[in-house]
Amino acid sequence: MYASLSAPALGIKAPLLEVIGLARKYGFAGVDFDMVEVANLSSKNGFDFVKRLFEPASVRPSVWALPVEWRGDQASYEAGLAELPHYAELATQLDCRRAVTVMRPGSDERPFEENFRFHVDRLGPIAEALKPYGVRLGIEVIGVPSLRRTFKHEFIYTLGGLADLVAAIGAGNVGVLLDSYHWYTSRGTIADLARLNSEHVVHVHLNDAVAGVAFEELEDLVRCLPGESGVIDLPGFLNGLRQIGYDGPFSVEPFSQRLKGMSSDGIVQETMSSLRKIGAVDGAR
């Protein structure tokens, strides 16, 4: 496994070149990135320009957010789907074949079975569009009980439920973006991780839960840096991933109020320190 810097998840708004520089400076081996930004840079300056952003820094492109608005209206979905092969081709040229998206844990309009079919119908064609380029799609499930309660109809929020959806999609290149916070708040276990294999896991998010808050009242967008509170067994979580042979990227998504107001350098430096604290990376850099 290797640490990948996700600037937006840390509240950092910066262009790709700056993010790559921060990653290199503080010991991250990769970066999560915006494929639309990469496509625009490639269109303006040529693909070799984009490739050279990464190579001198020895920082790899790790994972990209799916640039298709698949949850909304049909016209927007179809427009995004039509552009997806272009982005997937760029991903192939960058040798970055991991794309991710997030799935809401409920709906106010669609009961469970209708929503299940909706997700199969929308995500299936996306997976098929990515398949010729060798790109895998990781779906993030949201476990937080306080958020699930806001919907009229609850939907999938566990790894087991996601496995059922992946099987129904049946594309062979769909897996999970495994977030430690959502694993914890869905009452996931180490045994749940052991049921996965390395091909199931496309990407990983690391974060901790706020101490002193009742489990049912934990909020989705209020978290901590890894190891900051010790509420989540992150060493056990990481060991579970190692046991199944996962060797891909992980990034930190803390939604931390404490980090706001800090400089970009300060945020990234503290994030790397938190990863060393839980044994996610070596302490050498």
The 8 nearest C-alpha neighbors of each residue, nearest first, counted from 0:
[[1, 246, 247, 248, 245, 2, 249, 241],
 [0, 2, 248, 28, 249, 247, 3, 246],
 [3, 1, 249, 27, 28, 248, 250, 29],
 [2, 4, 29, 30, 250, 27, 249, 248],
 [3, 5, 30, 250, 31, 6, 22, 27],
 [6, 4, 31, 8, 7, 250, 30, 3],
 [5, 7, 11, 9, 8, 4, 10, 18],
 [8, 6, 10, 11, 9, 5, 12, 13],
 [9, 7, 252, 6, 5, 10, 254, 251],
 [10, 8, 6, 7, 11, 252, 254, 5],
 [9, 11, 7, 8, 6, 12, 259, 254],
 [12, 10, 6, 7, 9, 13, 263, 8],
 [13, 11, 7, 10, 6, 14, 263, 9],
 [12, 14, 11, 17, 18, 15, 6, 16],
 [15, 13, 17, 16, 18, 12, 36, 19],
 [14, 16, 18, 17, 19, 13, 32, 36],
 [15, 17, 19, 18, 14, 20, 52, 13],
 [18, 16, 20, 19, 15, 14, 13, 21],
 [19, 17, 15, 21, 20, 16, 22, 13],
 [18, 20, 22, 16, 17, 21, 15, 23],
 [19, 21, 17, 23, 18, 22, 24, 16],
 [22, 20, 24, 18, 19, 23, 25, 17],
 [23, 21, 27, 19, 20, 24, 25, 4],
 [22, 24, 20, 26, 21, 25, 27, 56],
 [25, 23, 21, 22, 26, 20, 27, 19],
 [26, 24, 22, 23, 27, 268, 21, 271],
 [25, 27, 23, 284, 24, 22, 28, 271],
 [28, 26, 22, 2, 3, 29, 23, 25],
 [27, 29, 58, 2, 3, 1, 26, 59],
 [30, 28, 3, 59, 58, 61, 60, 27],
 [31, 29, 4, 3, 60, 61, 5, 32],
 [30, 32, 5, 62, 61, 63, 4, 3],
 [31, 33, 63, 30, 34, 62, 60, 64],
 [32, 34, 36, 35, 63, 64, 37, 31],
 [33, 35, 37, 36, 63, 38, 32, 86],
 [34, 36, 38, 37, 33, 39, 66, 86],
 [37, 35, 39, 33, 34, 38, 40, 15],
 [36, 38, 34, 40, 35, 39, 41, 33],
 [39, 37, 35, 41, 36, 40, 34, 42],
 [38, 40, 42, 36, 41, 37, 43, 35],
 [41, 39, 37, 43, 38, 42, 44, 36],
 [40, 42, 45, 46, 38, 44, 39, 43],
 [43, 41, 39, 40, 45, 44, 38, 46],
 [42, 44, 40, 41, 45, 39, 38, 46],
 [45, 43, 41, 40, 42, 48, 46, 49],
 [46, 44, 41, 47, 48, 42, 43, 49],
 [45, 47, 41, 49, 48, 50, 44, 42],
 [46, 48, 50, 49, 45, 51, 41, 44],
 [49, 47, 51, 46, 50, 45, 44, 52],
 [50, 48, 46, 52, 47, 51, 41, 40],
 [49, 51, 47, 52, 48, 53, 46, 54],
 [50, 52, 54, 48, 53, 49, 47, 55],
 [53, 51, 49, 50, 54, 16, 48, 55],
 [52, 54, 51, 58, 56, 50, 55, 59],
 [53, 55, 51, 57, 56, 52, 50, 58],
 [56, 54, 57, 53, 51, 52, 58, 50],
 [55, 57, 58, 54, 53, 23, 20, 19],
 [58, 56, 54, 55, 53, 59, 23, 28],
 [59, 57, 29, 28, 56, 53, 23, 19],
 [58, 60, 29, 61, 53, 28, 57, 30],
 [59, 61, 30, 29, 95, 62, 31, 58],
 [62, 60, 29, 30, 31, 59, 95, 248],
 [61, 63, 31, 97, 98, 60, 32, 95],
 [64, 62, 98, 32, 33, 31, 34, 65],
 [63, 65, 99, 98, 66, 100, 33, 62],
 [64, 66, 99, 98, 67, 100, 63, 34],
 [67, 65, 64, 68, 79, 35, 34, 83],
 [68, 66, 79, 69, 65, 80, 76, 83],
 [69, 67, 76, 70, 71, 75, 79, 66],
 [68, 70, 76, 67, 71, 121, 122, 75],
 [71, 69, 68, 72, 76, 121, 118, 102],
 [72, 70, 69, 68, 73, 76, 75, 74],
 [71, 73, 74, 75, 76, 70, 69, 68],
 [72, 74, 76, 75, 77, 71, 69, 78],
 [75, 73, 77, 76, 72, 78, 71, 79],
 [76, 74, 78, 77, 73, 72, 79, 68],
 [75, 77, 69, 73, 79, 74, 78, 68],
 [76, 78, 80, 74, 79, 75, 73, 81],
 [79, 77, 75, 81, 80, 76, 74, 82],
 [80, 78, 67, 76, 82, 81, 77, 75],
 [79, 81, 77, 83, 82, 78, 76, 67],
 [80, 82, 78, 79, 83, 77, 84, 85],
 [83, 81, 79, 80, 85, 84, 78, 86],
 [82, 84, 80, 86, 85, 81, 87, 79],
 [85, 83, 87, 86, 82, 88, 128, 129],
 [86, 84, 88, 83, 87, 82, 89, 81],
 [85, 87, 89, 83, 88, 84, 90, 34],
 [88, 86, 84, 90, 89, 85, 83, 132],
 [87, 89, 91, 85, 90, 86, 84, 92],
 [90, 88, 92, 86, 91, 87, 93, 85],
 [91, 89, 87, 93, 95, 88, 92, 94],
 [90, 92, 94, 88, 93, 89, 95, 87],
 [91, 93, 89, 90, 94, 88, 95, 46],
 [92, 94, 90, 95, 91, 89, 50, 60],
 [95, 93, 91, 92, 90, 96, 60, 89],
 [96, 94, 90, 93, 97, 61, 60, 91],
 [95, 97, 134, 90, 135, 94, 133, 91],
 [98, 96, 62, 135, 134, 95, 136, 201],
 [99, 97, 63, 136, 64, 65, 62, 135],
 [100, 98, 137, 64, 136, 65, 138, 63],
 [99, 101, 138, 65, 64, 139, 137, 102],
 [102, 100, 139, 138, 140, 103, 99, 141],
 [103, 101, 140, 139, 104, 138, 100, 141],
 [102, 104, 105, 141, 101, 140, 154, 106],
 [105, 103, 154, 156, 155, 141, 147, 153],
 [104, 106, 153, 154, 150, 152, 103, 147],
 [107, 105, 152, 108, 150, 109, 151, 153],
 [106, 108, 151, 150, 152, 109, 105, 110],
 [109, 107, 106, 110, 152, 151, 114, 150],
 [108, 110, 114, 106, 113, 107, 111, 152],
 [111, 109, 152, 113, 112, 114, 108, 106],
 [110, 112, 114, 113, 154, 115, 109, 152],
 [113, 111, 115, 114, 110, 116, 109, 117],
 [114, 112, 116, 115, 110, 111, 109, 117],
 [113, 115, 117, 111, 109, 112, 116, 110],
 [114, 116, 112, 118, 117, 113, 111, 119],
 [115, 117, 119, 113, 118, 114, 120, 112],
 [118, 116, 114, 120, 115, 119, 121, 113],
 [119, 117, 121, 115, 116, 120, 122, 114],
 [118, 120, 116, 168, 123, 122, 117, 121],
 [121, 119, 117, 118, 123, 122, 116, 124],
 [120, 122, 118, 119, 123, 117, 69, 124],
 [123, 121, 125, 119, 124, 118, 120, 126],
 [122, 124, 126, 168, 119, 125, 120, 121],
 [125, 123, 127, 126, 122, 128, 121, 120],
 [126, 124, 122, 128, 123, 127, 129, 80],
 [127, 125, 129, 123, 128, 124, 130, 122],
 [126, 128, 124, 130, 125, 129, 123, 170],
 [127, 129, 125, 126, 130, 124, 84, 131],
 [130, 128, 126, 134, 127, 132, 131, 87],
 [129, 131, 127, 133, 132, 128, 134, 126],
 [132, 130, 133, 129, 128, 127, 134, 87],
 [133, 131, 130, 134, 129, 87, 91, 88],
 [132, 134, 130, 131, 96, 135, 129, 91],
 [133, 135, 96, 129, 132, 97, 130, 136],
 [136, 134, 172, 97, 173, 96, 98, 133],
 [135, 137, 173, 98, 99, 174, 97, 172],
 [136, 138, 175, 99, 176, 174, 201, 173],
 [139, 137, 175, 176, 100, 101, 99, 174],
 [140, 138, 101, 176, 102, 175, 100, 177],
 [139, 141, 156, 102, 101, 142, 138, 157],
 [142, 140, 156, 181, 104, 143, 103, 139],
 [141, 143, 185, 181, 184, 156, 144, 140],
 [142, 144, 184, 146, 145, 219, 141, 181],
 [145, 143, 147, 146, 215, 148, 142, 184],
 [144, 146, 148, 147, 143, 216, 215, 218],
 [147, 145, 148, 144, 149, 143, 219, 218],
 [146, 148, 144, 149, 145, 104, 150, 105],
 [149, 147, 146, 145, 150, 144, 153, 151],
 [148, 150, 147, 146, 151, 145, 105, 107],
 [151, 149, 105, 152, 107, 106, 148, 147],
 [150, 152, 107, 106, 153, 149, 105, 148],
 [153, 151, 106, 105, 150, 110, 107, 154],
 [154, 152, 105, 104, 150, 147, 106, 151],
 [153, 155, 105, 104, 111, 156, 152, 106],
 [154, 156, 160, 104, 157, 161, 140, 153],
 [155, 157, 142, 140, 141, 104, 154, 160],
 [158, 156, 160, 159, 185, 155, 161, 140],
 [159, 157, 161, 160, 162, 156, 191, 140],
 [160, 158, 162, 157, 161, 163, 191, 156],
 [161, 159, 157, 163, 162, 155, 158, 164],
 [160, 162, 158, 164, 163, 159, 165, 157],
 [163, 161, 165, 159, 160, 164, 158, 166],
 [164, 162, 166, 160, 161, 165, 167, 159],
 [163, 165, 161, 167, 166, 162, 168, 160],
 [166, 164, 162, 168, 167, 163, 161, 169],
 [165, 167, 169, 163, 164, 168, 162, 170],
 [166, 168, 164, 169, 165, 163, 119, 170],
 [169, 167, 165, 123, 119, 166, 170, 164],
 [168, 170, 166, 167, 171, 165, 123, 173],
 [169, 171, 172, 168, 126, 127, 173, 123],
 [170, 172, 169, 173, 165, 168, 126, 130],
 [173, 171, 135, 170, 136, 130, 126, 174],
 [174, 172, 136, 135, 171, 137, 165, 170],
 [175, 173, 199, 137, 200, 201, 136, 138],
 [176, 174, 137, 138, 200, 177, 201, 139],
 [175, 177, 139, 137, 202, 138, 203, 201],
 [176, 178, 203, 175, 204, 202, 139, 179],
 [177, 179, 204, 181, 180, 203, 182, 205],
 [178, 180, 182, 205, 181, 183, 206, 204],
 [181, 179, 183, 182, 178, 206, 184, 207],
 [180, 182, 142, 184, 183, 141, 178, 179],
 [181, 183, 187, 179, 185, 180, 184, 178],
 [184, 182, 186, 180, 181, 187, 185, 179],
 [183, 185, 181, 142, 143, 186, 182, 180],
 [184, 186, 142, 182, 187, 183, 181, 157],
 [187, 185, 183, 184, 182, 188, 142, 181],
 [186, 188, 182, 183, 185, 191, 189, 184],
 [189, 187, 191, 190, 186, 192, 182, 183],
 [188, 190, 192, 191, 239, 193, 236, 187],
 [189, 191, 193, 188, 192, 194, 187, 239],
 [192, 190, 188, 189, 194, 193, 187, 195],
 [193, 191, 189, 190, 194, 195, 239, 188],
 [192, 194, 190, 195, 191, 189, 239, 243],
 [195, 193, 192, 191, 190, 196, 243, 189],
 [196, 194, 193, 192, 199, 197, 243, 191],
 [195, 197, 243, 199, 198, 194, 244, 200],
 [196, 198, 245, 199, 244, 200, 243, 195],
 [197, 199, 196, 200, 201, 174, 245, 195],
 [198, 200, 174, 197, 196, 195, 175, 201],
 [201, 199, 175, 198, 197, 174, 202, 176],
 [200, 202, 137, 176, 175, 174, 97, 199],
 [201, 203, 176, 200, 248, 249, 177, 137],
 [204, 202, 249, 177, 176, 178, 250, 205],
 [205, 203, 178, 250, 251, 249, 252, 179],
 [206, 204, 251, 179, 225, 250, 178, 252],
 [205, 207, 225, 253, 224, 252, 223, 180],
 [206, 208, 223, 225, 231, 224, 222, 226],
 [209, 207, 222, 230, 223, 210, 231, 180],
 [208, 210, 222, 223, 228, 212, 211, 207],
 [211, 209, 212, 228, 208, 230, 229, 213],
 [210, 212, 213, 209, 214, 230, 208, 228],
 [213, 211, 210, 217, 214, 209, 216, 215],
 [214, 212, 216, 215, 217, 211, 210, 209],
 [213, 215, 216, 217, 212, 184, 144, 143],
 [216, 214, 213, 144, 217, 145, 143, 212],
 [217, 215, 213, 214, 145, 218, 212, 144],
 [218, 216, 214, 215, 212, 213, 145, 219],
 [219, 217, 221, 220, 145, 216, 143, 146],
 [218, 220, 221, 143, 146, 217, 222, 145],
 [219, 221, 254, 218, 222, 253, 255, 217],
 [222, 220, 218, 254, 219, 255, 223, 209],
 [221, 223, 253, 208, 254, 209, 255, 207],
 [224, 222, 207, 253, 255, 208, 206, 227],
 [223, 225, 253, 206, 227, 207, 226, 273],
 [226, 224, 206, 207, 227, 273, 205, 223],
 [227, 225, 229, 228, 277, 224, 273, 207],
 [226, 228, 224, 225, 229, 223, 207, 273],
 [229, 227, 230, 226, 210, 209, 207, 208],
 [228, 230, 226, 231, 227, 232, 207, 208],
 [229, 231, 228, 208, 210, 207, 232, 209],
 [230, 232, 229, 233, 207, 208, 183, 180],
 [233, 231, 235, 234, 236, 230, 229, 226],
 [232, 234, 236, 235, 231, 237, 277, 226],
 [235, 233, 237, 236, 232, 277, 238, 278],
 [236, 234, 238, 233, 232, 237, 239, 189],
 [235, 237, 233, 239, 234, 238, 232, 240],
 [238, 236, 240, 234, 239, 235, 233, 241],
 [237, 239, 241, 235, 240, 236, 234, 242],
 [238, 240, 242, 236, 237, 241, 192, 235],
 [241, 239, 237, 238, 242, 243, 245, 244],
 [240, 242, 238, 244, 239, 243, 245, 237],
 [241, 243, 239, 240, 244, 238, 193, 245],
 [244, 242, 196, 240, 241, 245, 197, 193],
 [245, 243, 241, 242, 197, 246, 240, 196],
 [244, 246, 197, 240, 241, 243, 247, 0],
 [247, 245, 0, 244, 248, 1, 241, 197],
 [246, 248, 0, 245, 1, 202, 249, 201],
 [249, 247, 1, 0, 2, 3, 202, 61],
 [248, 250, 203, 2, 204, 3, 202, 1],
 [251, 249, 3, 204, 4, 2, 5, 205],
 [250, 252, 205, 204, 206, 253, 5, 8],
 [251, 253, 8, 206, 254, 204, 205, 9],
 [252, 254, 223, 222, 255, 224, 206, 251],
 [255, 253, 222, 220, 221, 252, 256, 9],
 [254, 256, 253, 257, 223, 258, 222, 221],
 [257, 255, 259, 258, 254, 221, 222, 223],
 [256, 258, 255, 259, 260, 261, 223, 254],
 [259, 257, 256, 255, 261, 266, 260, 9],
 [260, 258, 256, 261, 257, 255, 10, 262],
 [259, 261, 258, 262, 257, 256, 263, 266],
 [262, 260, 259, 258, 265, 266, 263, 264],
 [261, 263, 265, 264, 266, 260, 259, 258],
 [264, 262, 266, 265, 267, 11, 261, 21],
 [263, 265, 267, 262, 266, 268, 21, 261],
 [264, 266, 262, 268, 263, 267, 261, 269],
 [267, 265, 263, 269, 264, 268, 270, 261],
 [266, 268, 270, 264, 269, 265, 263, 271],
 [267, 269, 265, 271, 270, 266, 264, 25],
 [270, 268, 272, 266, 271, 267, 265, 273],
 [271, 269, 267, 273, 272, 268, 266, 274],
 [270, 272, 274, 268, 273, 269, 267, 275],
 [273, 271, 269, 275, 270, 274, 276, 268],
 [274, 272, 276, 270, 271, 275, 225, 269],
 [275, 273, 271, 279, 276, 272, 277, 280],
 [276, 274, 278, 272, 280, 273, 277, 282],
 [275, 277, 273, 274, 278, 272, 226, 279],
 [276, 278, 275, 274, 279, 226, 234, 273],
 [279, 277, 275, 280, 276, 274, 281, 234],
 [278, 280, 274, 277, 275, 281, 237, 276],
 [281, 279, 275, 278, 274, 282, 2, 1],
 [282, 280, 283, 275, 278, 279, 284, 274],
 [281, 283, 284, 275, 280, 278, 272, 276],
 [282, 284, 281, 280, 26, 275, 25, 272],
 [283, 26, 282, 25, 281, 280, 24, 27]]
